[in-house]
Amino acid sequence: MRKIFAVLGLCALVFMAFAASCDNGPGAAAPPPENSSGGEPEGGTAETEGGDKEKSGDFVPDGLEARDFGGYEFRILTRSTCVHPLYIDAESISGELINDAVYARNRSVEERFNVVIRPIIVHEGEPQTDNANSTPLAKKSIMAGEDFADMVMLHMIDAGALAAQGLFIDWKGVEGVDLSKPWWDKNVVEGLTIGGRLYLNTGHFNLESYDYTWGMVFNKQLWQNKGLPDVYETVKKGGWTLDYFGGIIKEATVDLNGDGQYTIDDQWGFIAIDRGGLTNFMFGSDQRVFVGKESGGFDLVLNTERMQTIVEKTYDIYYQNNSTYVWQSSVAYFPETQPLDMFAAGKGLLASARLAGIPVLRGMDTDFGILPQPKFDEGQADYTSFSDGHTSMMAIPKTVSEPGAAGTIIEALSAANYNTLMTSYYDINLQTKFARDEESAEMMDIIIKKRIFDLGYVYANVTGNLGFMINDLINQKKTAFTSEFEKKEASALRALEKLIGEFENIG
């Protein structure tokens, strides 16, 4: 658990420093915390997000032999906006913990393998054009046969579109990469392997995938004022469900100024955002779009009574009973700013939050806690979540001249993150700076453990956009899921068949 939380601490600190660059509204994130120091973490065991048991602090060898690549230039293409470039490299020691840890990691790997790590930072402009330049550049370069980068880190859904065109190398065949190691996310390997091949990947090197994972926060004082039972115990016993959640927020909205209107100046049961916040109600209910079959291929599993119920209950949560203040993405492009500023001001009992938003709340006067997304019902085995499309996915261009060198360096960097950054960043930064109680740390473990990487979301652009149906319907204030699905089903199945065929034919 500490290894996982350390990743989040690393993500949190970097995000704080650069959240303002991702905010096109008035509510900018607070500046990063001052450097702090702390002792070594205590021992303990916890499950990683892939389900492996690892003792906290244990070193897991990467199994790579030291090699001399003769000064090979290892190039990583990433986006210029937000946190994307900051996890890749640091030019010098600055005294800032994250910068220095990234610097030490890269210099160690460079010396071990006689390589030079060079980031390729693609300027993207405003947040709305976050992927406007990097994706076309990668596509054009690969299709022209150019050996321009050893690894690209592109917007998740755009990366899926390029993978479908056969522009990347199968991770399962890359020399030096061992996908059984704990620094690779097994949820990705299981969810995105198509025809036995995996063209998009993520893991501990790609720390932003933790930034953009969805959960919730709650105001402890308002919770206590309502006389509500211990929510952490409710979560642990499996009772944190859509029905339970919907009932609580119904009773929490208050017309503070008594004008008979419910506005941003009042107190709400739930502060939400459309986009990823809506999608998480589907994935949080463990509803998939496609599920892999043991015999190969995928089943389209979206058209269920469960999904129809999810849409109806989510619509009620968002737009019935004055329970929820909904921020539209056109106003709050990044959910770490205005919605959480509103929550920090005491205007909501609960709020949707990507984990990157947690440090935005560190100056909040009232104590808050962290929670997973509610389950569909108590019969759902685990709490589930997802990392939204803003996350970069890791891919190796098929034009790379030295795939073995690329795989070896990527593996070494990923292992170094797992082994050297995790524990200290959790203990020094997350636990002491941001988390307000031990239970919140346990809740974050739950959020990370069962993230869904669904073919219908990651490859949405080439499978009929079924992963966004809940967004489209509820934003239009509609709930007729089944009839809408029937209009899309045949074309989606054809698109899926085509995608699988293309993957099978990639040489």
N, C-alpha and C positions, 0 to 999 in steps of 0.2 A: 504494500500500500504506500509506503514512504517513497518508493521509487516512482510510482505514478504521480503522487502529489508533488514530488520535486519537479517533475516535468511541468506541472501546472504552475508551480511557483516561478519557474523560469519563464513560462509563457506570460504569467501575470505581470512580472516586472518589466519585461520588454514591451508588452502591450501598453502599460501605463506611460512609458516614455514616448510612445508614438501614436496613441489613440487619437490625439488631436489631428493628426494628418489624415485620419480616416473619418473625420466628422465634418459633415457639411452643414451642420446646424449650430445653434447657439450654445448647446450644452457640451462644452469640451471636457474631456477627462482631466482628472487632477494630475499634477506632475508626479514623476516617479519618486518612490521613497528614497530616503538617504541610505547610503551603504550601512549595512549592519554586520555584526559578527556574531558567531554562536559556536557552541561546542559540537562535538561529534554526536550523531544521533544514537539513540538507544537501539538495541537489537529488537528483533521481532519478526514475525512472518506474516505475509499477506498474499492474496492472489493478484497477479498482474492482469491486465485487460485481456490477455490471451488465455487465461485460465491456468497458468503455470504457477506453482508454488516456488517462491524465491525468498530466501532469508534476507532481511533488510541488511544492506551493506555488503552482501556477498559479491565477490567479483566473478563474473561469468566470462571465461576466455572466449575470444572471437574465433579461435582455431586457425588463424591466418599465420602463415610463415612470413617472416620479414623478407621483403623482396626489393630489388633495386630496379625501379622503372626509369632510371636514367634521366631524371628531371622532367618526367611527363607532366604536362599541364592538364590538371583535372578541372573541367569547366562545368559550372552549375548555373543554368539559366533560371532566373526567378523574377518576380514582379517587384516594382519599385515601391508600391504603396504599402501602408500599414507595417506589420511586423515582418513581412516576407523576407527582406534581405538580411535582417538582423540575426537570424539563426544560422546564416551561411558562413560568414567570416567576420573577423575583426582585424583592423590594420595594425593595432598596437595595444599595449597594456594601458588602461586608463584609470584603474582603481574601481571601476564599476563591475560588479560581480559577474553579470551575464557576459558582458563584453570580454572580460578577462578569461572566463571559462571557455568561451568559444575560441578565443585566440589561442589558449593553451591546447585545446583539443586539436585544432588544425595544425599547429606547428608540430605537435607530437606525431601526427599521422604523416605529415610531410617528411619529417626526418626519418621515420621508420621505413617509408617506402620510396624515398627520394623522388617526391612529386611536388608540384606547386599547385595549390588550390586557388582557383580564380573564379570569383563570382561574375556572372554576366547579368547585370541589373537592367531590366527593360523598363524604361520610363512609361508610366501608364496615365499620368494626369490625375483627373478627379476620380473619386471612388466609383462613380458610375461607369467609368471606363477602365475599371481595374484590370480587365483582361483584354482590353481592346488592341493592344500592341503585341503582347508576348505570344499569344496563341497564333495570330497570323504569321509572326516572324518564325516561330518554330515550324509551322506547317510549310511555309515557303522554303525554308532552308533544307528541311528533310526531303521534300519532294524534288528539290534541285540536286540532291545527292551530296550536300555539303556536310562535312564533319565539323559542326559548329559548337557542339556541346556534348559532354559525357552524360549529363542528366538534366532533364527539364522538370521544373516544378510549376505546373499550370493550374489554373482554376479547375476545380474538380470536374465539372460537367463539360467544359471545353476539352479537357484532357480526354474524356470519354469519347468525344466526337473524333478526335485525332487517332485514338487507339483503334476505333472502328475502321479507320482508313488504312490500317496496317503500317503505321509510321513508327511503332515502337518495338522493342525486343521483349520477348517473353522472360519475365523475371525468373521463372523456374529453370531456365537454361543458362543463367548468367554465372560464369565462373566466379567463385569467391562468395557468392550470396547463399546463405543457409537460412531458409524461411522458417525453419523449426526453432531458431534462436528467439529468446524472449524480447529482443528489440524489434521484431516484426509483429505487426498486428494480425493475429490469426483470424479476426473477424473479417478483415479485408481479403485475406487469402481464400477463405471459405466462400465469401459472398461474391467476389468478382472474378473467380476462375471460370473461364468459358472454354469449353472444349479442351479442358486440361491445361489451358494457358492463362497466364496472368500478366497483363500489360500495364496495369496501374497498381501502385503499391503505396503503403505508408507505414510508419513505425516511429521509433523514438527519435530518429534524426529529424523527422518532419514534425517539429513541436507545435506548429500552428494547428495541426489537426486536433490538439487538445484545446487550444484557444476557442475553436469554433464548435465545440460540443455543447449541447443544450441541456439545461437543468432549470431549477427555479430557486428563488430566494424568498424568505418570509420575514416579516417584521415581528420580532419577539414580543415587543411591548403591546402591539395591537392584538397579537395572539393571546397574550395573557389577559388583556382587558376584556376579551370576548369570552373568557373562561373556557377556552378550548382545550381538549386533552393533549397530552404530550405527542406532538406530531412525529417525533423521531421513533417513538414506540409504535405508532401507527404504521410508519414505513416498515419497520423491522418485522412487524407481524403480518405484513402483506395487505394492510387495509387502506393504503394510500391509493385510492381508485378514482376514476372519473366521477362517479356518483358522489363519493365522499367529498371530493374537491369542489364539485359544482354546488353542493349543499352549503359548504362553508362560505364560499365567496358571495352567495346570495344574501347572506345576513350581514355582510361586512361593509357594504356601501353606505356612506353617510353624506347627506347634503349639509356640508359644513357651514355654509353661509346662509342657509335657510331660504334661498331664492326659488326653490322649486325646480331648479335646473341642475342637471348633473354634468359637470364640466371638469376641466383639468384642475380647478381650484377645490374640488371636493375629494373625499376619501373613497377609494374603490376597493372592492374585494380582490381584484386581479388587474394587474397592469400587463398588457400583452402587446405583441407586435405581429403583424400578419406574416408574411414570408416564412422564414424558418421556424418561427414560433408555432405557426399552424401545422407545418409539416411534422413537427415533433409530437403533435397529438396523434398522428397516425403511427409513426415509428415508436412512440412511447407506449402505444397500445399493442406493440408487437405485431402490427399488421404490415406484411411485406407486399411488394408488387410482384416480384418473381422469386421463386424458391428453386434451388438446384435439385435435380433428381439424381438418385444414386446411379441410375443407368446413363447419366449424362444429359445435357440439355437442361431446360428450365420449365417449370409450370407457372402460368399466370394465375396468381392466387388473390388478386385484388377484389374481384367481384364476389363479396361475401356479405352475409347478413351482418357480420361483425363490422365490416367497413361502413355499411350504411348507418349502423348505430353510432360508430365513431363520428361520422360527419354530423349526424343529428345532435349528438351530445356536445360536440365542439362548437357547433353553431349556437346552441343554447348558452354555453359558457361565454362566448364572445358577444352575443347580441341580444340576449334575453335578460330580463329582470334587473337591468342596470347593474349587472355584476362586474363588468369589465370595461376598462378604458383601453381602447385599441389604438395603438400607434400605427399609422400607415407607413410603409417603407419609403414612400415618396417624401415623407416629412423626416422620419428618423431612419436614414439610410443604414446606419450602423446601430444595432440595438444596445450598444454599451454606453450610449450617451443619454439622449433625452428620456427614454423610458426609465432608466435606472436613476437618473437625476430626480425624476418624479418620485420613484420609490424611496430614495434616500431622504426626500423631504417629508416622509411619513404619509404619503398619499395613497398607499396601497398595502393591503395585508400580505399579498403575494405578487410576484412578478416573474415573468419569463426572463431567463438570463443565459447567455452563452458564458462559459467559464471564464472567458477573457474579461467579462464585465465585473467579476468579483472585486478586483482591486479598486474599481471606481467607487465602491461603497466603503472603503476603509475609513473615510472621514465621517461616516454616518453616525449621528449622535445616538441613535437607538440601536440596540443590538439586533443583529439579523442572523439568520441561519440559512443553510443550503439544503435543498431537497432535490430528489430526482423527479422526473416527469411522472404524473400519476399513471398507474396501470389501468388497463381496460376494466378489469374486475379482479376479484381475489383469486380466480382460477388461473390467472396469468402467472407463469412460473417465476419470471424475473422482471425487474424494472429495466426498461430498454430506452435507448436514446440514439442520437445520430450526430455526426459531424457534418455541418451543412456545406453547401456548394462553394462557399468562399475558401474553404480549405484547398490548399494545393495538393495535387497528387504527384507522386514521383514516377517518372518514366525515363527509360533509356532510349534515345533515338536509334533507329536501325542503321543510321549512317555513321555511328561512332566507330572510330578506327581501331580502338583497343578496348573491346567490351570486357575482357578479363581484367584489365587494369581498372576500368570503371567499377566493376562489381566488387573488386577487392577494396578499393578506397571507400565505396559506399558502405560496405560491411564494416570496415574499421571505424568509420565516423559514427555509424549507428551504435556500434558496441561501446564506443567511447562515451557517447551521450548516456547510454544505459548505466555504464559502470562508474562514471566520474562526476556527472552533474546532478543526478537525481536526488540522492539522500540529502546532500547539503542544501540544495535549493528548497527542498520541502521544509526542512527544519529551520533554516535561517530565515527564509523569506515568506513562505506561505503561512506556516503555522504561527509564527510570531507577528507577522505583519497584517495578515488578511483574515485568516480563519478565526472566528470568535469563540468556537467551542470544539471539543473533540468530536462531537457527533457530526458536525459539518464535514469534518475530514472523512468520516466513515461514509457519509452521504455522497461525497465526491468520488469515493472508490466505487460505489454502486453505479453512479452515472457513467463512469469510464468503462466499467467492466463489460457491459453488454451494448456496445454501440453497433448499430446496424449500418452496413454498407451494402445497399441494395442496387442491383443491376438496373432496376427501373428508375432509380434516382440518379446514379452516377452516369448512366448511359441514357439519360432522359431525352437528349436531343436526337437519338437514333432509335428510340423505342416508343415513340408516341407521347412522351411527356406525362405518362400515367402517374409518376411520382409526385406530380404537382396538382393532381386533380382536386385534392382537398383544399389547396390554396385557391384555385380558380373558383370553385363552387362557393366557398364561404365568403370570399371577397366580393362575390356577386350576390351574397345573402341568399343562396340557394342550398337545398339539402337533397335534391333528387339525384343521389349518386348513381343508383342502378341504371336509370334511363340514360344518363350521360355516359356512363361506362359502355353501355351497349352500342352507342354511336362510335366508340373508339376501339372496341375490342378487336374486330377483324383486322384493321390496319395495324394495330399494335402487335398482334400475333405474326402478321407478315413481316413486320419490322424486326421482331425478335428472331424469326427464322432466318432472315437475311443476315442479321448480325452474327449469329452462330455460324452460318455458312461462310461468311467473310473471315471469321477467326480461324475456321478449319482450313481455309485456303491460303492463309498468310504463310509465306515461304520462310 
